[in-house]
């Protein structure tokens, strides 16, 4: 991950936080992290069981 993309992401997060509030952003991030964890867990379980 280059510094440019990191800065871009940081700027986008800052704009989103300013526009819709940090609670909403935090909730969205938490939901996406949980979704990724569930998908990863299901994939690993499927691989182990197959």
HTML snippet that shows the backbone in 3Dmol.js (N, CA, C, O; Angstrom):
<script src="https://3Dmol.org/build/3Dmol-min.js"></script>
<div id="view" style="width:600px;height:400px;position:relative"></div>
<script>
const pdb = `
ATOM      1  N   UNK A   1       0.853  -1.188   0.000  1.00  0.00           N
ATOM      2  CA  UNK A   1       0.000   0.000   0.000  1.00  0.00           C
ATOM      3  C   UNK A   1       0.893   1.244   0.000  1.00  0.00           C
ATOM      4  O   UNK A   1       1.684   1.451   0.920  1.00  0.00           O
ATOM      5  N   UNK A   2       0.759   2.050  -1.021  1.00  0.00           N
ATOM      6  CA  UNK A   2       1.605   3.229  -1.141  1.00  0.00           C
ATOM      7  C   UNK A   2       1.104   4.350  -0.233  1.00  0.00           C
ATOM      8  O   UNK A   2      -0.034   4.337   0.236  1.00  0.00           O
ATOM      9  N   UNK A   3       1.984   5.315  -0.002  1.00  0.00           N
ATOM     10  CA  UNK A   3       1.623   6.458   0.844  1.00  0.00           C
ATOM     11  C   UNK A   3       0.478   7.248   0.219  1.00  0.00           C
ATOM     12  O   UNK A   3      -0.377   7.783   0.925  1.00  0.00           O
ATOM     13  N   UNK A   4       0.469   7.316  -1.116  1.00  0.00           N
ATOM     14  CA  UNK A   4      -0.585   8.054  -1.820  1.00  0.00           C
ATOM     15  C   UNK A   4      -1.960   7.486  -1.558  1.00  0.00           C
ATOM     16  O   UNK A   4      -2.898   8.228  -1.264  1.00  0.00           O
ATOM     17  N   UNK A   5      -2.090   6.156  -1.664  1.00  0.00           N
ATOM     18  CA  UNK A   5      -3.401   5.542  -1.444  1.00  0.00           C
ATOM     19  C   UNK A   5      -3.798   5.635   0.027  1.00  0.00           C
ATOM     20  O   UNK A   5      -4.977   5.797   0.343  1.00  0.00           O
ATOM     21  N   UNK A   6      -2.820   5.533   0.928  1.00  0.00           N
ATOM     22  CA  UNK A   6      -3.103   5.680   2.358  1.00  0.00           C
ATOM     23  C   UNK A   6      -3.638   7.082   2.649  1.00  0.00           C
ATOM     24  O   UNK A   6      -4.591   7.249   3.410  1.00  0.00           O
ATOM     25  N   UNK A   7      -3.011   8.083   2.033  1.00  0.00           N
ATOM     26  CA  UNK A   7      -3.469   9.469   2.206  1.00  0.00           C
ATOM     27  C   UNK A   7      -4.861   9.647   1.628  1.00  0.00           C
ATOM     28  O   UNK A   7      -5.705  10.325   2.215  1.00  0.00           O
ATOM     29  N   UNK A   8      -5.100   9.035   0.471  1.00  0.00           N
ATOM     30  CA  UNK A   8      -6.417   9.126  -0.166  1.00  0.00           C
ATOM     31  C   UNK A   8      -7.495   8.522   0.710  1.00  0.00           C
ATOM     32  O   UNK A   8      -8.574   9.092   0.870  1.00  0.00           O
ATOM     33  N   UNK A   9      -7.191   7.356   1.280  1.00  0.00           N
ATOM     34  CA  UNK A   9      -8.147   6.680   2.169  1.00  0.00           C
ATOM     35  C   UNK A   9      -8.393   7.530   3.413  1.00  0.00           C
ATOM     36  O   UNK A   9      -9.537   7.703   3.834  1.00  0.00           O
ATOM     37  N   UNK A  10      -7.314   8.062   4.001  1.00  0.00           N
ATOM     38  CA  UNK A  10      -7.434   8.911   5.184  1.00  0.00           C
ATOM     39  C   UNK A  10      -8.297  10.145   4.892  1.00  0.00           C
ATOM     40  O   UNK A  10      -9.130  10.539   5.708  1.00  0.00           O
ATOM     41  N   UNK A  11      -8.084  10.744   3.720  1.00  0.00           N
ATOM     42  CA  UNK A  11      -8.865  11.919   3.325  1.00  0.00           C
ATOM     43  C   UNK A  11     -10.337  11.552   3.142  1.00  0.00           C
ATOM     44  O   UNK A  11     -11.223  12.286   3.579  1.00  0.00           O
ATOM     45  N   UNK A  12     -10.592  10.412   2.494  1.00  0.00           N
ATOM     46  CA  UNK A  12     -11.966   9.962   2.272  1.00  0.00           C
ATOM     47  C   UNK A  12     -12.663   9.689   3.596  1.00  0.00           C
ATOM     48  O   UNK A  12     -13.831  10.036   3.776  1.00  0.00           O
ATOM     49  N   UNK A  13     -11.935   9.059   4.528  1.00  0.00           N
ATOM     50  CA  UNK A  13     -12.495   8.784   5.858  1.00  0.00           C
ATOM     51  C   UNK A  13     -12.802  10.085   6.581  1.00  0.00           C
ATOM     52  O   UNK A  13     -13.858  10.223   7.199  1.00  0.00           O
ATOM     53  N   UNK A  14     -11.874  11.046   6.504  1.00  0.00           N
ATOM     54  CA  UNK A  14     -12.073  12.348   7.155  1.00  0.00           C
ATOM     55  C   UNK A  14     -13.305  13.053   6.605  1.00  0.00           C
ATOM     56  O   UNK A  14     -14.099  13.611   7.362  1.00  0.00           O
ATOM     57  N   UNK A  15     -13.461  13.024   5.276  1.00  0.00           N
ATOM     58  CA  UNK A  15     -14.630  13.654   4.635  1.00  0.00           C
ATOM     59  C   UNK A  15     -15.916  12.946   5.073  1.00  0.00           C
ATOM     60  O   UNK A  15     -16.913  13.590   5.399  1.00  0.00           O
ATOM     61  N   UNK A  16     -15.875  11.592   5.074  1.00  0.00           N
ATOM     62  CA  UNK A  16     -17.052  10.820   5.475  1.00  0.00           C
ATOM     63  C   UNK A  16     -17.435  11.114   6.917  1.00  0.00           C
ATOM     64  O   UNK A  16     -18.612  11.294   7.229  1.00  0.00           O
ATOM     65  N   UNK A  17     -16.425  11.163   7.807  1.00  0.00           N
ATOM     66  CA  UNK A  17     -16.682  11.447   9.224  1.00  0.00           C
ATOM     67  C   UNK A  17     -17.311  12.820   9.381  1.00  0.00           C
ATOM     68  O   UNK A  17     -18.250  13.001  10.155  1.00  0.00           O
ATOM     69  N   UNK A  18     -16.782  13.790   8.635  1.00  0.00           N
ATOM     70  CA  UNK A  18     -17.308  15.157   8.713  1.00  0.00           C
ATOM     71  C   UNK A  18     -18.733  15.226   8.177  1.00  0.00           C
ATOM     72  O   UNK A  18     -19.580  15.929   8.730  1.00  0.00           O
ATOM     73  N   UNK A  19     -18.993  14.489   7.091  1.00  0.00           N
ATOM     74  CA  UNK A  19     -20.280  14.559   6.411  1.00  0.00           C
ATOM     75  C   UNK A  19     -21.379  13.824   7.176  1.00  0.00           C
ATOM     76  O   UNK A  19     -22.483  14.347   7.326  1.00  0.00           O
ATOM     77  N   UNK A  20     -21.084  12.600   7.668  1.00  0.00           N
ATOM     78  CA  UNK A  20     -22.162  11.782   8.236  1.00  0.00           C
ATOM     79  C   UNK A  20     -21.957  11.409   9.700  1.00  0.00           C
ATOM     80  O   UNK A  20     -22.791  10.724  10.293  1.00  0.00           O
ATOM     81  N   UNK A  21     -20.854  11.856  10.278  1.00  0.00           N
ATOM     82  CA  UNK A  21     -20.643  11.610  11.707  1.00  0.00           C
ATOM     83  C   UNK A  21     -19.816  10.364  11.961  1.00  0.00           C
ATOM     84  O   UNK A  21     -19.940   9.370  11.246  1.00  0.00           O
ATOM     85  N   UNK A  22     -18.967  10.422  12.986  1.00  0.00           N
ATOM     86  CA  UNK A  22     -18.036   9.323  13.253  1.00  0.00           C
ATOM     87  C   UNK A  22     -18.734   8.067  13.741  1.00  0.00           C
ATOM     88  O   UNK A  22     -18.233   6.965  13.520  1.00  0.00           O
ATOM     89  N   UNK A  23     -19.874   8.202  14.399  1.00  0.00           N
ATOM     90  CA  UNK A  23     -20.601   7.010  14.872  1.00  0.00           C
ATOM     91  C   UNK A  23     -21.056   6.160  13.693  1.00  0.00           C
ATOM     92  O   UNK A  23     -20.920   4.936  13.710  1.00  0.00           O
ATOM     93  N   UNK A  24     -21.596   6.818  12.669  1.00  0.00           N
ATOM     94  CA  UNK A  24     -22.069   6.113  11.477  1.00  0.00           C
ATOM     95  C   UNK A  24     -20.912   5.425  10.769  1.00  0.00           C
ATOM     96  O   UNK A  24     -21.029   4.270  10.358  1.00  0.00           O
ATOM     97  N   UNK A  25     -19.791   6.134  10.625  1.00  0.00           N
ATOM     98  CA  UNK A  25     -18.607   5.569   9.976  1.00  0.00           C
ATOM     99  C   UNK A  25     -18.104   4.369  10.766  1.00  0.00           C
ATOM    100  O   UNK A  25     -17.789   3.326  10.193  1.00  0.00           O
ATOM    101  N   UNK A  26     -18.032   4.524  12.089  1.00  0.00           N
ATOM    102  CA  UNK A  26     -17.563   3.444  12.958  1.00  0.00           C
ATOM    103  C   UNK A  26     -18.459   2.219  12.820  1.00  0.00           C
ATOM    104  O   UNK A  26     -17.972   1.090  12.764  1.00  0.00           O
ATOM    105  N   UNK A  27     -19.772   2.446  12.766  1.00  0.00           N
ATOM    106  CA  UNK A  27     -20.729   1.343  12.610  1.00  0.00           C
ATOM    107  C   UNK A  27     -20.520   0.634  11.275  1.00  0.00           C
ATOM    108  O   UNK A  27     -20.510  -0.596  11.215  1.00  0.00           O
ATOM    109  N   UNK A  28     -20.351   1.414  10.198  1.00  0.00           N
ATOM    110  CA  UNK A  28     -20.139   0.841   8.876  1.00  0.00           C
ATOM    111  C   UNK A  28     -18.858   0.015   8.832  1.00  0.00           C
ATOM    112  O   UNK A  28     -18.839  -1.078   8.265  1.00  0.00           O
ATOM    113  N   UNK A  29     -17.783   0.541   9.434  1.00  0.00           N
ATOM    114  CA  UNK A  29     -16.505  -0.174   9.478  1.00  0.00           C
ATOM    115  C   UNK A  29     -16.660  -1.473  10.265  1.00  0.00           C
ATOM    116  O   UNK A  29     -16.181  -2.524   9.838  1.00  0.00           O
ATOM    117  N   UNK A  30     -17.332  -1.397  11.420  1.00  0.00           N
ATOM    118  CA  UNK A  30     -17.538  -2.590  12.250  1.00  0.00           C
ATOM    119  C   UNK A  30     -18.323  -3.647  11.494  1.00  0.00           C
ATOM    120  O   UNK A  30     -17.976  -4.828  11.531  1.00  0.00           O
ATOM    121  N   UNK A  31     -19.384  -3.229  10.805  1.00  0.00           N
ATOM    122  CA  UNK A  31     -20.221  -4.162  10.041  1.00  0.00           C
ATOM    123  C   UNK A  31     -19.404  -4.838   8.937  1.00  0.00           C
ATOM    124  O   UNK A  31     -19.501  -6.050   8.747  1.00  0.00           O
ATOM    125  N   UNK A  32     -18.605  -4.062   8.215  1.00  0.00           N
ATOM    126  CA  UNK A  32     -17.812  -4.635   7.127  1.00  0.00           C
ATOM    127  C   UNK A  32     -16.741  -5.583   7.652  1.00  0.00           C
ATOM    128  O   UNK A  32     -16.475  -6.615   7.036  1.00  0.00           O
ATOM    129  N   UNK A  33     -16.119  -5.245   8.791  1.00  0.00           N
ATOM    130  CA  UNK A  33     -15.110  -6.114   9.400  1.00  0.00           C
ATOM    131  C   UNK A  33     -15.745  -7.428   9.844  1.00  0.00           C
ATOM    132  O   UNK A  33     -15.186  -8.499   9.612  1.00  0.00           O
ATOM    133  N   UNK A  34     -16.912  -7.348  10.482  1.00  0.00           N
ATOM    134  CA  UNK A  34     -17.624  -8.553  10.927  1.00  0.00           C
ATOM    135  C   UNK A  34     -18.008  -9.411   9.715  1.00  0.00           C
ATOM    136  O   UNK A  34     -17.860 -10.633   9.737  1.00  0.00           O
ATOM    137  N   UNK A  35     -18.502  -8.757   8.660  1.00  0.00           N
ATOM    138  CA  UNK A  35     -18.883  -9.488   7.447  1.00  0.00           C
ATOM    139  C   UNK A  35     -17.680 -10.217   6.849  1.00  0.00           C
ATOM    140  O   UNK A  35     -17.794 -11.378   6.457  1.00  0.00           O
ATOM    141  N   UNK A  36     -16.531  -9.545   6.779  1.00  0.00           N
ATOM    142  CA  UNK A  36     -15.309 -10.165   6.262  1.00  0.00           C
ATOM    143  C   UNK A  36     -14.888 -11.340   7.131  1.00  0.00           C
ATOM    144  O   UNK A  36     -14.491 -12.386   6.619  1.00  0.00           O
ATOM    145  N   UNK A  37     -14.975 -11.167   8.451  1.00  0.00           N
ATOM    146  CA  UNK A  37     -14.603 -12.233   9.379  1.00  0.00           C
ATOM    147  C   UNK A  37     -15.495 -13.456   9.190  1.00  0.00           C
ATOM    148  O   UNK A  37     -15.016 -14.590   9.188  1.00  0.00           O
ATOM    149  N   UNK A  38     -16.797 -13.218   9.033  1.00  0.00           N
ATOM    150  CA  UNK A  38     -17.755 -14.315   8.838  1.00  0.00           C
ATOM    151  C   UNK A  38     -17.467 -15.039   7.521  1.00  0.00           C
ATOM    152  O   UNK A  38     -17.442 -16.269   7.481  1.00  0.00           O
ATOM    153  N   UNK A  39     -17.251 -14.281   6.447  1.00  0.00           N
ATOM    154  CA  UNK A  39     -16.956 -14.880   5.147  1.00  0.00           C
ATOM    155  C   UNK A  39     -15.669 -15.698   5.214  1.00  0.00           C
ATOM    156  O   UNK A  39     -15.612 -16.818   4.705  1.00  0.00           O
ATOM    157  N   UNK A  40     -14.642 -15.140   5.840  1.00  0.00           N
ATOM    158  CA  UNK A  40     -13.374 -15.852   5.987  1.00  0.00           C
ATOM    159  C   UNK A  40     -13.536 -17.125   6.789  1.00  0.00           C
ATOM    160  O   UNK A  40     -12.985 -18.165   6.429  1.00  0.00           O
ATOM    161  N   UNK A  41     -14.297 -17.048   7.885  1.00  0.00           N
ATOM    162  CA  UNK A  41     -14.539 -18.208   8.740  1.00  0.00           C
ATOM    163  C   UNK A  41     -15.267 -19.307   7.973  1.00  0.00           C
ATOM    164  O   UNK A  41     -14.915 -20.483   8.070  1.00  0.00           O
ATOM    165  N   UNK A  42     -16.288 -18.912   7.211  1.00  0.00           N
ATOM    166  CA  UNK A  42     -17.057 -19.867   6.407  1.00  0.00           C
ATOM    167  C   UNK A  42     -16.153 -20.530   5.365  1.00  0.00           C
ATOM    168  O   UNK A  42     -16.226 -21.740   5.152  1.00  0.00           O
ATOM    169  N   UNK A  43     -15.304 -19.731   4.722  1.00  0.00           N
ATOM    170  CA  UNK A  43     -14.376 -20.277   3.716  1.00  0.00           C
ATOM    171  C   UNK A  43     -13.414 -21.282   4.333  1.00  0.00           C
ATOM    172  O   UNK A  43     -13.209 -22.368   3.792  1.00  0.00           O
ATOM    173  N   UNK A  44     -12.823 -20.914   5.471  1.00  0.00           N
ATOM    174  CA  UNK A  44     -11.869 -21.804   6.146  1.00  0.00           C
ATOM    175  C   UNK A  44     -12.563 -23.089   6.588  1.00  0.00           C
ATOM    176  O   UNK A  44     -12.025 -24.183   6.421  1.00  0.00           O
ATOM    177  N   UNK A  45     -13.756 -22.947   7.149  1.00  0.00           N
ATOM    178  CA  UNK A  45     -14.520 -24.120   7.597  1.00  0.00           C
ATOM    179  C   UNK A  45     -14.832 -25.031   6.409  1.00  0.00           C
ATOM    180  O   UNK A  45     -14.704 -26.252   6.501  1.00  0.00           O
ATOM    181  N   UNK A  46     -15.241 -24.426   5.298  1.00  0.00           N
ATOM    182  CA  UNK A  46     -15.540 -25.196   4.086  1.00  0.00           C
ATOM    183  C   UNK A  46     -14.322 -25.953   3.581  1.00  0.00           C
ATOM    184  O   UNK A  46     -14.429 -27.107   3.167  1.00  0.00           O
ATOM    185  N   UNK A  47     -13.153 -25.295   3.617  1.00  0.00           N
ATOM    186  CA  UNK A  47     -11.913 -25.931   3.171  1.00  0.00           C
ATOM    187  C   UNK A  47     -11.555 -27.098   4.107  1.00  0.00           C
ATOM    188  O   UNK A  47     -11.159 -28.169   3.647  1.00  0.00           O
ATOM    189  N   UNK A  48     -11.695 -26.882   5.404  1.00  0.00           N
ATOM    190  CA  UNK A  48     -11.347 -27.906   6.381  1.00  0.00           C
ATOM    191  C   UNK A  48     -12.282 -29.114   6.273  1.00  0.00           C
ATOM    192  O   UNK A  48     -11.849 -30.255   6.436  1.00  0.00           O
ATOM    193  N   UNK A  49     -13.552 -28.859   6.000  1.00  0.00           N
ATOM    194  CA  UNK A  49     -14.537 -29.931   5.955  1.00  0.00           C
ATOM    195  C   UNK A  49     -14.525 -30.696   4.632  1.00  0.00           C
ATOM    196  O   UNK A  49     -14.982 -31.837   4.561  1.00  0.00           O
ATOM    197  N   UNK A  50     -14.001 -30.060   3.592  1.00  0.00           N
ATOM    198  CA  UNK A  50     -14.040 -30.690   2.266  1.00  0.00           C
ATOM    199  C   UNK A  50     -12.979 -31.798   2.129  1.00  0.00           C
ATOM    200  O   UNK A  50     -12.877 -32.429   1.077  1.00  0.00           O
TER     201      UNK A  50
END
`;
const viewer = $3Dmol.createViewer("view");
viewer.addModel(pdb, "pdb");
viewer.setStyle({}, {cartoon: {color: "spectrum"}});
viewer.zoomTo();
viewer.render();
</script>
